[in-house]
Amino acid sequence: MTTHAQQAISSIREKAQSAGFRLSDVCRVAEIDQAQVSRWSSGATEPLYGSVRRLEAAVDALIAARMKSLSEAMDAAVGKA
């Protein structure tokens, strides 16, 4: 049986991968040990709600930073910078 935390971490992983990031990138930004996230993913331990939220915020921040960088690069390419 899959827990809500496992589902959330799976969704975070998928979101990160679809944006070109690895879960290790998300863990680094969230300041959460990747081995701990692996234990949560396997169901060996349960994360606190705040830890899952930190992972969600981290993946969102990575995506936002990439989007900003791409926008700036596009502006520079068309001479708007």
N, C-alpha and C positions, 0 to 999 in steps of 0.2 A: 504494500500500500504506500502510495506517495503522499507525503505530508504537504501542507501548504507552503512550508519553508522550502522544501525541495522543488516544488513547482515554481516558486518565486525565483529561486537561484537558477533554475533551468531557463526561465524567461530572461533573466538578466544576462546569462551566458549567450543566449541566442541574439539578444539585442546588441550585445557587444560585438559578436562575430559578424553580424550583418553590417555593422558600421566599420569593420576592419580592425577591431580590437580583440585582444585575448582576455580571458578572465584574469590572468595575472596582471594586466594593465589596470583593470577595474580594482583588483585587490590592493594594488600599490596606491592608487588614488584614495581608496577608502581606508587605507592603513589597517587592513585586516590580513592576517596571514593566510596565504593561499591554501596551506595544508588544513587550516581550520575550515575554510570554505569547502574543501573536499570532504571533510568529515560531515559537514552539514548536508552536502549533496548526496552522500551515501546513506544518510539517515543514522549514522553512528552517534551523532549528537544533534541537539536542536539549538538553533541560534536564537538570540534575543531578537525581538521585533526591531529594535533600533539598529542592530547589525545588518539586517536585511535592507532596511531603509538607507543605511550608509552605502551599501552596494548599489542600490537603485540610484541614489544621488550621484555616485561616482560615475556610473555609466552615462548618466544624463550630462554630467559635466564634461566628460571626454567627448561626447558627440557634439555638444555645444561649442567646445573649443575647436574641434575639427571644422564645423560649419563656419565659424568665424574666420578661421584661417583660409578656408576655401573662398569665402566671400571677398576677403581682402586680396587674395591672389587674382581673383577674377576682375576686381576693380583695377588692380595694377595692370593687368593684361590689356584692358581696354582704355587705359590712360586716365582713370578717374582718381588715382591715388595721389 
